């Protein structure tokens, strides 16, 4: 363990913390451009967070301690996962061995679980609707996520994301193999679900569509800012795992020099831009589904994960 490794560990967290709103702004801006609108600009999420941090907190009379704890837990969990995954380097940093890829998934799930409890805690009709809908989607999404991680483990014989990254870079036939492609497709559907881009989700205040928005509708001011920021960081983390571990395992720093880190951040931006464009196109082109049909894309993702696991046993 060296001072440089410790600084790189801190840098990974800071990159996630500071660039997550920018990723959200780029995706929203591209979505507006696809729909032939001008859009608010890529830095609008920063302005929104600044505005929320300067507003007053309004607490529902029915709220308990869960109302206050949930945003802190959600924000803390999203700050923890960047320690475990390859954000700018392709080698483990001092605290990267604290957990594997499954542990990172469980940490993110803990934050979402606390927000669901907070949505129910306020006894709001909207909070109850949002929390119940999230649980219904999670029933299929979480098993699929576990199966994807199991498939990655069987493919690389390890649950450490760095090992998976090195395997795909060193052995192109595995990268282009059906097992890996099935895992990429299954994880892509999960990204649509977890980042509210599935065509049953909506970030508007229309009751029939509200899912994620309904859970946090009773929050305001800095508490809402923390939740929004945590959601953006969760999206950043999922994109990082998808790009740096599965889809584009290249472009990471091998030594940790300043030039290598800057190049790694630049490569990460290009990867995110490519994936974000595909996500927006899929969301825009596909017709919006009725909520009861949410299981169709998730069932497809589930089957892809199973096929990937079967493929690891046949190879």
KEKE-3310 file (N, C-alpha, C; in steps of 0.2 Angstrom, whole numbers, plus 5000, padded with zeros to 4 digits):
npx = (5004:5003:5005:5001:4992:4982:4978:4973:4962:4954:4952:4944:4931:4929:4928:4916:4907:4907:4905:4894:4882:4884:4884:4870:4865:4870:4863:4850:4850:4853:4842:4832:4837:4835:4821:4819:4820:4826:4832:4838:4852:4868:4873:4863:4858:4867:4864:4851:4853:4861:4851:4841:4848:4848:4836:4821:4818:4804:4795:4785:4771:4769:4781:4794:4810:4815:4813:4823:4834:4835:4839:4853:4858:4856:4864:4877:4879:4881:4893:4901:4902:4911:4923:4926:4926:4932:4936:4945:4957:4964:4968:4967:4964:4970:4958:4950:4948:4938:4926:4917:4910:4896:4894:4895:4883:4874:4876:4871:4858:4854:4853:4842:4832:4830:4825:4813:4807:4806:4797:4785:4785:4780:4767:4760:4749:4755:4768:4766:4761:4772:4782:4777:4776:4790:4794:4787:4793:4806:4806:4808:4819:4830:4833:4837:4849:4857:4859:4866:4878:4882:4884:4894:4904:4906:4911:4923:4929:4929:4924:4928:4928:4940:4947:4938:4938:4952:4952:4943:4950:4962:4958:4951:4942:4934:4927:4920:4912:4896:4892:4897:4891:4877:4877:4880:4869:4859:4863:4861:4848:4845:4851:4842:4831:4835:4839:4828:4824:4816:4803:4791:4793:4793:4799:4790:4777:4765:4753:4749:4761:4771:4785:4799:4799:4788:4791:4800:4793:4788:4799:4810:4820:4837:4837:4830:4839:4850:4845:4842:4855:4861:4854:4859:4872:4871:4867:4879:4888:4882:4884:4897:4901:4895:4902:4917:4919:4912:4907:4916:4931:4943:4955:4958:4969:4985:4996:4994:4998:4998:4995:4990:4978:4970:4968:4961:4949:4945:4942:4932:4922:4919:4915:4903:4896:4893:4885:4875:4869:4863:4855:4845:4840:4834:4824:4817:4813:4805:4789:4779:4775:4761:4759:4758:4764:4777:4785:4789:4801:4810:4809:4814:4827:4830:4830:4841:4851:4851:4854:4867:4873:4871:4879:4892:4894:4894:4906)
npy = (4994:5011:5029:5034:5024:5025:5038:5037:5028:5037:5046:5039:5038:5052:5055:5048:5054:5068:5068:5061:5068:5075:5065:5062:5074:5074:5063:5066:5078:5072:5065:5074:5080:5070:5070:5081:5093:5107:5107:5108:5109:5102:5104:5106:5097:5099:5113:5110:5103:5112:5122:5114:5112:5124:5126:5125:5112:5102:5092:5078:5076:5063:5056:5046:5041:5034:5041:5051:5043:5036:5043:5046:5033:5028:5038:5035:5022:5022:5029:5020:5009:5013:5010:4997:4993:4994:5010:5020:5013:4997:4988:4981:4992:4999:4996:4988:4975:4973:4968:4959:4958:4954:4958:4972:4974:4970:4980:4992:4988:4989:5002:5006:4998:5005:5017:5013:5009:5021:5028:5021:5024:5038:5037:5041:5041:5042:5038:5025:5019:5020:5013:5000:4997:4997:4986:4976:4976:4973:4960:4952:4959:4958:4944:4941:4950:4943:4931:4936:4940:4927:4921:4928:4925:4911:4912:4919:4912:4919:4932:4944:4960:4965:4954:4948:4959:4958:4945:4946:4955:4949:4937:4936:4928:4923:4935:4938:4927:4917:4916:4927:4938:4935:4939:4952:4957:4954:4962:4974:4976:4976:4988:4997:4995:4998:5012:5019:5019:5010:5007:5008:5017:5033:5050:5060:5069:5062:5052:5039:5034:5035:5029:5028:5041:5043:5037:5046:5058:5065:5071:5085:5100:5099:5086:5080:5083:5075:5062:5063:5065:5053:5044:5048:5044:5030:5027:5030:5021:5009:5010:5011:4998:4990:4995:4996:4983:4973:4977:4987:4983:4989:5003:5007:5013:5006:5008:5019:5032:5050:5055:5043:5041:5052:5049:5038:5043:5050:5040:5033:5043:5043:5029:5030:5039:5032:5021:5028:5034:5023:5018:5029:5029:5017:5018:5029:5024:5013:5009:5015:5004:4996:4995:4982:4974:4974:4963:4957:4962:4960:4946:4942:4946:4938:4925:4926:4927:4915:4907:4911:4906:4892:4891:4893:4881:4872:4875)
npz = (5000:4995:4996:4984:4979:4989:4987:4974:4977:4984:4974:4965:4972:4972:4959:4955:4964:4959:4945:4942:4942:4930:4920:4921:4916:4903:4898:4899:4891:4878:4877:4875:4863:4854:4854:4848:4855:4864:4877:4894:4896:4899:4912:4921:4931:4941:4945:4949:4961:4968:4970:4978:4989:4995:4999:5011:5023:5023:5034:5034:5046:5050:5049:5054:5062:5051:5040:5041:5041:5029:5017:5021:5022:5009:5002:5007:5004:4990:4990:4994:4986:4974:4979:4978:4964:4947:4943:4938:4937:4932:4941:4958:4972:4988:4997:4989:4990:5000:4997:4985:4968:4970:4983:4981:4974:4984:4993:4986:4984:4998:5000:4991:4997:5010:5005:5000:5012:5018:5009:5013:5026:5028:5026:5015:5001:4988:4991:4995:4984:4975:4982:4983:4969:4966:4973:4967:4954:4958:4962:4951:4946:4955:4957:4944:4943:4953:4946:4935:4941:4946:4934:4929:4938:4936:4923:4924:4935:4947:4958:4958:4951:4944:4940:4931:4921:4917:4911:4900:4893:4890:4884:4869:4863:4873:4876:4864:4865:4866:4879:4886:4879:4881:4895:4894:4887:4896:4908:4902:4901:4915:4918:4912:4920:4933:4932:4929:4916:4909:4898:4906:4916:4923:4926:4929:4937:4935:4941:4936:4931:4940:4949:4954:4957:4965:4977:4984:4985:4996:5001:5003:5000:5006:5010:4999:4989:4993:4990:4977:4972:4976:4968:4956:4957:4959:4946:4939:4944:4940:4926:4926:4930:4920:4909:4911:4916:4909:4895:4889:4892:4891:4891:4904:4918:4919:4927:4935:4934:4932:4919:4914:4922:4918:4905:4907:4913:4903:4893:4900:4899:4886:4884:4892:4885:4873:4878:4885:4874:4867:4877:4878:4865:4864:4874:4869:4856:4858:4862:4875:4889:4897:4915:4920:4911:4914:4917:4906:4899:4909:4912:4900:4902:4913:4907:4898:4907:4913:4901:4899:4911:4908:4897:4902:4908:4897:4890)
capx = (5000:5007:5002:4998:4986:4977:4975:4969:4956:4950:4950:4938:4925:4927:4925:4909:4903:4907:4904:4887:4877:4886:4881:4863:4864:4871:4858:4844:4851:4853:4835:4829:4839:4832:4814:4819:4819:4833:4834:4840:4859:4871:4875:4856:4858:4871:4860:4845:4856:4862:4844:4838:4852:4847:4828:4820:4816:4797:4794:4778:4770:4769:4787:4798:4817:4817:4813:4829:4840:4835:4844:4860:4860:4857:4870:4883:4881:4883:4900:4905:4904:4916:4930:4926:4925:4937:4933:4950:4962:4962:4971:4964:4967:4970:4952:4946:4947:4934:4920:4917:4904:4890:4894:4893:4876:4870:4876:4866:4851:4852:4851:4835:4827:4829:4821:4807:4804:4804:4791:4780:4785:4777:4760:4757:4747:4760:4774:4764:4761:4779:4786:4774:4778:4797:4795:4785:4799:4812:4805:4811:4826:4835:4836:4841:4855:4861:4861:4871:4884:4884:4886:4901:4908:4907:4915:4930:4931:4931:4919:4931:4928:4946:4948:4934:4941:4958:4950:4940:4955:4967:4956:4946:4937:4929:4924:4915:4908:4889:4891:4898:4886:4871:4878:4880:4862:4855:4864:4859:4841:4845:4852:4836:4826:4838:4840:4822:4823:4812:4797:4785:4795:4793:4801:4786:4772:4759:4752:4749:4767:4776:4788:4804:4798:4783:4794:4803:4788:4787:4806:4811:4826:4843:4836:4829:4845:4854:4842:4843:4862:4863:4852:4864:4878:4870:4867:4886:4891:4880:4887:4904:4902:4894:4907:4923:4920:4909:4907:4922:4936:4949:4955:4959:4976:4988:5001:4991:5001:4993:4992:4985:4972:4967:4966:4956:4943:4942:4939:4926:4917:4917:4911:4897:4892:4890:4880:4869:4865:4859:4849:4840:4837:4830:4819:4813:4810:4801:4782:4778:4771:4757:4763:4757:4769:4784:4789:4791:4809:4814:4809:4819:4834:4831:4832:4847:4856:4851:4857:4874:4875:4871:4884:4898:4894:4896:4912)
capy = (5000:5017:5035:5035:5020:5028:5044:5034:5026:5043:5049:5035:5040:5059:5055:5046:5060:5074:5067:5057:5073:5077:5059:5062:5079:5072:5058:5070:5082:5068:5063:5080:5081:5065:5072:5088:5099:5110:5104:5113:5109:5096:5105:5107:5093:5103:5118:5108:5101:5118:5125:5110:5112:5130:5126:5123:5105:5101:5085:5076:5074:5055:5053:5043:5041:5031:5047:5054:5039:5033:5047:5045:5026:5028:5041:5032:5015:5024:5031:5014:5004:5014:5008:4990:4992:4998:5016:5023:5008:4990:4984:4983:4997:4996:4993:4985:4968:4972:4965:4957:4961:4953:4963:4979:4974:4970:4987:4996:4986:4991:5009:5006:4995:5010:5022:5010:5009:5028:5029:5018:5027:5044:5035:5045:5037:5041:5034:5018:5017:5020:5008:4994:4996:4996:4979:4971:4976:4970:4953:4949:4962:4956:4937:4942:4953:4938:4926:4939:4939:4920:4919:4932:4921:4905:4913:4921:4908:4924:4937:4951:4963:4966:4947:4948:4963:4955:4939:4948:4959:4944:4931:4939:4922:4923:4941:4937:4921:4918:4917:4934:4942:4935:4943:4959:4959:4954:4967:4980:4977:4978:4995:5001:4995:5002:5019:5021:5020:5005:5011:5009:5022:5040:5054:5065:5068:5059:5046:5032:5032:5037:5023:5030:5048:5043:5035:5052:5063:5068:5074:5092:5103:5096:5078:5078:5084:5069:5057:5064:5064:5046:5041:5049:5040:5023:5026:5031:5015:5004:5011:5009:4991:4988:4997:4994:4976:4969:4979:4990:4982:4993:5010:5009:5015:5001:5010:5024:5039:5056:5054:5037:5042:5057:5045:5033:5047:5052:5034:5032:5047:5040:5023:5032:5042:5027:5017:5032:5035:5017:5018:5034:5027:5011:5021:5033:5021:5008:5011:5014:4998:4996:4993:4975:4971:4976:4957:4955:4963:4957:4939:4941:4947:4932:4920:4927:4926:4907:4904:4912:4901:4886:4892:4892:4874:4868:4877)
capz = (5000:4995:4996:4978:4979:4994:4984:4969:4980:4986:4968:4962:4975:4970:4952:4955:4967:4955:4938:4942:4939:4923:4916:4921:4912:4896:4896:4898:4885:4872:4876:4873:4856:4850:4854:4844:4859:4865:4883:4899:4896:4903:4919:4924:4937:4946:4947:4953:4967:4972:4972:4983:4996:4998:5001:5018:5024:5026:5036:5036:5053:5051:5047:5059:5061:5044:5035:5041:5040:5022:5013:5023:5020:5001:4999:5010:5000:4984:4990:4996:4980:4970:4982:4976:4957:4943:4940:4934:4937:4931:4947:4964:4976:4995:5000:4984:4992:5005:4995:4978:4964:4973:4989:4979:4972:4990:4996:4982:4986:5004:4999:4988:5002:5014:5002:5000:5019:5019:5006:5016:5032:5028:5025:5009:4996:4983:4993:4995:4977:4972:4985:4981:4962:4966:4976:4961:4949:4961:4963:4945:4944:4960:4955:4938:4945:4956:4941:4931:4945:4946:4927:4928:4943:4933:4917:4926:4941:4952:4959:4959:4945:4941:4937:4925:4917:4914:4907:4894:4889:4888:4879:4865:4861:4878:4875:4859:4865:4868:4887:4888:4875:4885:4901:4892:4886:4903:4912:4899:4903:4922:4918:4910:4925:4939:4931:4927:4909:4906:4896:4911:4921:4921:4931:4929:4943:4933:4946:4933:4929:4945:4952:4959:4960:4971:4984:4987:4984:5002:5003:5000:5002:5006:5010:4992:4985:4994:4987:4969:4971:4977:4962:4950:4958:4957:4939:4937:4946:4936:4920:4927:4930:4913:4904:4913:4918:4904:4888:4886:4898:4890:4893:4911:4919:4921:4932:4940:4933:4931:4912:4913:4925:4914:4899:4909:4914:4896:4890:4903:4897:4879:4885:4895:4880:4869:4881:4886:4867:4866:4882:4876:4859:4866:4878:4865:4850:4861:4864:4883:4891:4903:4920:4921:4907:4916:4918:4899:4898:4915:4910:4895:4905:4917:4903:4895:4912:4913:4896:4900:4916:4905:4892:4906:4909:4891:4888)
cpx = (5004:5002:4998:4992:4980:4974:4971:4962:4951:4947:4944:4931:4924:4925:4918:4905:4902:4904:4897:4882:4878:4883:4874:4861:4865:4866:4852:4844:4850:4846:4831:4831:4835:4824:4813:4817:4826:4836:4837:4848:4862:4872:4868:4856:4862:4867:4854:4848:4857:4856:4841:4842:4851:4839:4827:4817:4809:4796:4787:4777:4770:4775:4791:4806:4819:4817:4819:4835:4841:4840:4851:4862:4861:4863:4877:4885:4883:4891:4904:4907:4909:4923:4931:4927:4931:4934:4938:4956:4960:4965:4968:4968:4967:4964:4947:4944:4942:4927:4921:4911:4897:4889:4892:4886:4872:4870:4871:4859:4849:4850:4844:4830:4826:4824:4814:4803:4802:4798:4785:4779:4780:4769:4756:4755:4752:4766:4772:4764:4768:4783:4783:4776:4785:4798:4793:4790:4805:4812:4808:4818:4831:4838:4840:4848:4860:4863:4866:4878:4886:4887:4893:4906:4910:4912:4922:4933:4933:4925:4922:4931:4934:4948:4944:4936:4947:4957:4948:4945:4960:4965:4950:4940:4932:4924:4918:4911:4901:4888:4891:4893:4879:4871:4877:4873:4858:4856:4862:4852:4840:4846:4846:4831:4829:4839:4834:4821:4819:4806:4790:4787:4794:4795:4796:4781:4765:4758:4752:4756:4772:4778:4793:4802:4793:4786:4797:4799:4788:4794:4806:4818:4832:4842:4834:4835:4850:4852:4843:4851:4864:4860:4856:4870:4877:4870:4874:4889:4889:4883:4894:4905:4901:4899:4914:4924:4917:4909:4913:4928:4943:4949:4956:4967:4979:4993:4998:4995:4996:4990:4988:4978:4967:4964:4961:4949:4940:4939:4933:4920:4915:4913:4904:4892:4889:4885:4874:4865:4861:4853:4844:4837:4832:4823:4814:4809:4804:4794:4782:4773:4767:4761:4763:4762:4776:4788:4791:4799:4813:4814:4814:4826:4836:4833:4839:4853:4857:4855:4865:4877:4876:4877:4891:4899:4896:4902:4918)
cpy = (5006:5023:5036:5031:5023:5034:5042:5031:5032:5046:5045:5037:5047:5059:5053:5051:5066:5073:5063:5062:5075:5071:5060:5068:5078:5067:5062:5075:5078:5066:5068:5081:5076:5066:5079:5093:5101:5108:5109:5113:5103:5097:5107:5103:5096:5109:5116:5106:5107:5121:5121:5111:5119:5131:5123:5115:5105:5094:5084:5074:5067:5052:5051:5044:5038:5036:5050:5050:5036:5037:5046:5038:5026:5032:5038:5025:5017:5027:5025:5010:5006:5012:5001:4989:4996:5004:5019:5018:5001:4986:4986:4988:4995:4993:4990:4978:4967:4968:4963:4960:4960:4957:4970:4979:4974:4977:4992:4994:4988:4998:5010:5003:5001:5015:5019:5010:5016:5030:5027:5022:5034:5043:5039:5040:5036:5037:5027:5015:5015:5014:5001:4992:4994:4988:4974:4971:4972:4963:4949:4952:4959:4949:4937:4945:4947:4933:4929:4938:4932:4918:4922:4927:4915:4906:4915:4917:4913:4929:4944:4954:4964:4960:4947:4953:4961:4949:4941:4952:4954:4939:4934:4934:4922:4930:4941:4931:4922:4919:4924:4939:4941:4939:4950:4961:4959:4960:4974:4981:4979:4986:4999:5001:4999:5009:5022:5023:5014:5009:5010:5014:5029:5044:5060:5064:5066:5052:5040:5030:5032:5030:5026:5037:5048:5041:5041:5058:5068:5072:5081:5094:5099:5088:5076:5078:5078:5063:5057:5062:5056:5042:5042:5045:5033:5022:5026:5024:5009:5004:5009:5002:4988:4989:4994:4986:4971:4971:4982:4989:4985:5000:5012:5010:5008:5002:5015:5031:5044:5056:5048:5038:5047:5053:5041:5037:5049:5046:5032:5036:5045:5034:5025:5035:5037:5023:5021:5034:5029:5017:5023:5032:5021:5014:5025:5029:5016:5011:5010:5008:5000:4993:4986:4971:4972:4969:4955:4956:4960:4949:4937:4941:4941:4926:4920:4926:4918:4904:4905:4907:4894:4886:4891:4885:4870:4870:4875)
cpz = (5000:4995:4990:4977:4983:4990:4978:4971:4981:4979:4964:4965:4973:4963:4951:4958:4962:4948:4937:4939:4932:4918:4916:4916:4905:4894:4894:4892:4879:4871:4873:4865:4852:4849:4850:4849:4861:4872:4888:4899:4901:4910:4923:4931:4943:4949:4951:4960:4971:4974:4978:4990:4999:5000:5008:5017:5027:5027:5037:5043:5055:5050:5054:5058:5054:5039:5035:5039:5033:5018:5014:5021:5013:4999:5001:5006:4993:4984:4992:4990:4975:4973:4979:4969:4953:4940:4935:4933:4935:4936:4953:4968:4983:4998:4995:4986:4998:5003:4987:4974:4967:4979:4987:4977:4978:4993:4992:4984:4993:5004:4996:4993:5007:5012:5001:5007:5020:5016:5009:5023:5033:5027:5020:5004:4990:4985:4993:4988:4974:4975:4983:4973:4962:4968:4970:4956:4952:4962:4957:4944:4949:4958:4949:4939:4948:4951:4936:4934:4945:4939:4926:4932:4939:4926:4919:4932:4947:4952:4959:4952:4941:4937:4931:4919:4913:4910:4901:4890:4886:4883:4875:4863:4867:4878:4870:4859:4867:4875:4889:4885:4879:4891:4900:4891:4892:4907:4909:4901:4910:4922:4917:4916:4931:4938:4928:4920:4905:4904:4900:4916:4918:4927:4932:4936:4941:4937:4942:4931:4934:4948:4957:4961:4965:4977:4988:4987:4990:5005:5000:5003:5002:5006:5003:4988:4986:4990:4980:4968:4971:4971:4956:4951:4957:4950:4936:4939:4942:4929:4920:4927:4923:4908:4905:4915:4912:4897:4885:4892:4897:4892:4900:4913:4922:4927:4937:4940:4931:4924:4911:4916:4921:4908:4901:4910:4907:4892:4893:4901:4890:4880:4888:4889:4875:4872:4883:4880:4866:4870:4880:4870:4860:4870:4874:4859:4853:4864:4872:4884:4896:4908:4921:4916:4908:4917:4911:4898:4903:4914:4905:4897:4909:4913:4900:4901:4913:4907:4896:4905:4912:4900:4896:4907:4903:4888:4892)
residu = (UNK:UNK:UNK:UNK:UNK:UNK:UNK:UNK:UNK:UNK:UNK:UNK:UNK:UNK:UNK:UNK:UNK:UNK:UNK:UNK:UNK:UNK:UNK:UNK:UNK:UNK:UNK:UNK:UNK:UNK:UNK:UNK:UNK:UNK:UNK:UNK:UNK:UNK:UNK:UNK:UNK:UNK:UNK:UNK:UNK:UNK:UNK:UNK:UNK:UNK:UNK:UNK:UNK:UNK:UNK:UNK:UNK:UNK:UNK:UNK:UNK:UNK:UNK:UNK:UNK:UNK:UNK:UNK:UNK:UNK:UNK:UNK:UNK:UNK:UNK:UNK:UNK:UNK:UNK:UNK:UNK:UNK:UNK:UNK:UNK:UNK:UNK:UNK:UNK:UNK:UNK:UNK:UNK:UNK:UNK:UNK:UNK:UNK:UNK:UNK:UNK:UNK:UNK:UNK:UNK:UNK:UNK:UNK:UNK:UNK:UNK:UNK:UNK:UNK:UNK:UNK:UNK:UNK:UNK:UNK:UNK:UNK:UNK:UNK:UNK:UNK:UNK:UNK:UNK:UNK:UNK:UNK:UNK:UNK:UNK:UNK:UNK:UNK:UNK:UNK:UNK:UNK:UNK:UNK:UNK:UNK:UNK:UNK:UNK:UNK:UNK:UNK:UNK:UNK:UNK:UNK:UNK:UNK:UNK:UNK:UNK:UNK:UNK:UNK:UNK:UNK:UNK:UNK:UNK:UNK:UNK:UNK:UNK:UNK:UNK:UNK:UNK:UNK:UNK:UNK:UNK:UNK:UNK:UNK:UNK:UNK:UNK:UNK:UNK:UNK:UNK:UNK:UNK:UNK:UNK:UNK:UNK:UNK:UNK:UNK:UNK:UNK:UNK:UNK:UNK:UNK:UNK:UNK:UNK:UNK:UNK:UNK:UNK:UNK:UNK:UNK:UNK:UNK:UNK:UNK:UNK:UNK:UNK:UNK:UNK:UNK:UNK:UNK:UNK:UNK:UNK:UNK:UNK:UNK:UNK:UNK:UNK:UNK:UNK:UNK:UNK:UNK:UNK:UNK:UNK:UNK:UNK:UNK:UNK:UNK:UNK:UNK:UNK:UNK:UNK:UNK:UNK:UNK:UNK:UNK:UNK:UNK:UNK:UNK:UNK:UNK:UNK:UNK:UNK:UNK:UNK:UNK:UNK:UNK:UNK:UNK:UNK:UNK:UNK:UNK:UNK:UNK:UNK:UNK:UNK:UNK:UNK:UNK:UNK:UNK:UNK:UNK:UNK:UNK:UNK:UNK:UNK:UNK:UNK:UNK:UNK:UNK:UNK:UNK:UNK:UNK:UNK:UNK:UNK:UNK:UNK:UNK:UNK:UNK:UNK)
# end
